[in-house]
Structure formats: structure tokens, C-alpha cells
């Protein structure tokens, strides 16, 4: 059944088939993004540095490293969202800048914390290290030469120093910046934005659950705004182990901006534990409100109750 409705996107400034941000970056939004990122970076730098020095547990340090980077990136993106910044590239650039400042501050706080722990009668202050990058570099070089933590226990413990410690620091920096960028990118792209109403869209909601079909066929038909193939797929229950989920996003004010996505969801059994694996087949195709209603109200076969995966199988399709 070919759909004859001609889509009209009155709330979208670009004529694209798929939704994308307009790359608009209001000055106030840039300031909010930078401010939120810096606040999170300053707080995170102190917390990360002191916890790493005084609680030297490897697994905790790994969580702290990823959390520090992700926290700065998310905070930056949150500020950008408050300021209606619709450019992922701009958000990532600001996240990198705020992370760099936070990372530098973290070195200052960390070096001071090491001195507090190992040399209680020192006279070095945070202000001195902040004002004098040369002194900070000298101090870090000295700490790199002797090491600040050890591998092993008791008399067999050996301090990690020199090249190996430098490599650890490089990896640590890479994790922090990578987590910051990924978190900022994810949050910046989490919602659509209605240019006509100047508001962010609603969170993705499930429109329908169907048995899986041909991913290439459904993409080609939907790009032509022909919904017959997707509507021909039988509905399945929410607990089905292999299914397609059609997701819907819209502007909550005007309702004219609508986008649908299709995700393939597969439950795999690994070591007797169920794991949900998702694969996005279609991402934010712009559709007309009437097309959304057609997908929502189409009378498809009744849902089938899910069955447990057969022993030794990755998934079971219920349709």
C-alpha cells in the first residue's frame, strides 16, 4: 500500500530527508556551555586529584578517570542545551577546551596533594603552582623521576616511575578527553530541535514493535515515504527476543516536526545471562504528523507472547 501523503516540514529549516541540527550557536548558549563545563571541571579536578592520591585503588581510579572526563563533557553539553546550541561540532570544541582547562587544574591540585601527603612541611601553595607553569613542570618532572605509587605489597613493592609512568599519564589523558568528547556528542544529539518553536523535542517514544524484516527494503521504502513494507510486518510483544522498534520524536508545542527511527533489538544469551544488543537501522527520518498516526493506528496482527531462547541459541524470534 503506497502512501500518497506528501510531507511538508513547516517547522524545519532544512529540506533534508533526515533530521539534522541547524548548526546554530547563540552567543548566550556558548557562554552557558563554557560556564557549566568550567564549573564541573573545577569541582571534578579537586575531587579527582584528591581521591586518586588518597584512595589508590586501581578499579576506583579507572572509574574516576572516566567519570571526570564524562562529567565535564556532559556538563558542557547540558549548558549548550540550556542555551539552545544546535551544533554538535561547537559543543565538542567547547567540551575539549573546558576539559583542557580542567585537566591542567587537575595537575596543579594533584601535585599539591602529593606534597601534602609525602612532604607535610612544604610551603608550596596552589596559587604558586597556578601562577608558575615552570615550577609546576619542574615539580611534576621530579615526581615522575621518583614515582608516586607502587606495584606490589610490602618490601617487594616497586615505585612506578620514568617512561612507564609517563605512558600511564598519556593513557589517562586520552581516556579523559575521549570520555568528554563522547559524552558531549551523545548529549548534544540526544534530542531534535524545532526551529519554528525554538524548543527541544520530546524524548524518543516507542511507536510500534514489529517482527524484523529486510533492513535495506524498509530503509528504501521509508525514504520514499512508502510505509507499506513496515506496515506489513506483524506486531510482536514487548518481551520478544528479536524485534524492530519504531521510535518517534516530535515537537511538543506545534507537533509539526516529527521524526522516526528504527532500531533492531536482539536479546543474546551469554554465559546464561541475557544481554540486549541494539542496532540503529534508520535514524530520524522526517515525516508528516498524519504519517505518524498511520503508523500508530495501523491494525496489524495481534502480538505473540515471547518464548525463552532455545538452549545454545543467541535469540528466538517471536512473531
Secondary structure by P-SEA (a helix, b strand, c coil): ccccbbbbcccccccccbbbbcccccaaaaaaaaaaaaaaaaaaaaaaaaaaaacccaaaaaaaaaaaaaaaaaaaaaaaaaaccccaaaaaaaaaaaaaaaaaaaaaaaaaaaaaaccccccccaaaaaacaaaaaaaaaaaaacccccccccccbbbbbcaaaaaaaaaaaaaaaaaaaaaaaaaaacccccccccccccccccccccccccaaaaaaaaaaccccccccbbbbcccccbbbbbbbbbccccccbbbbbbbbbbbbbcccbbbbbbbbccccccccaaaaaaaaccccccbbbbbcccccccccccc
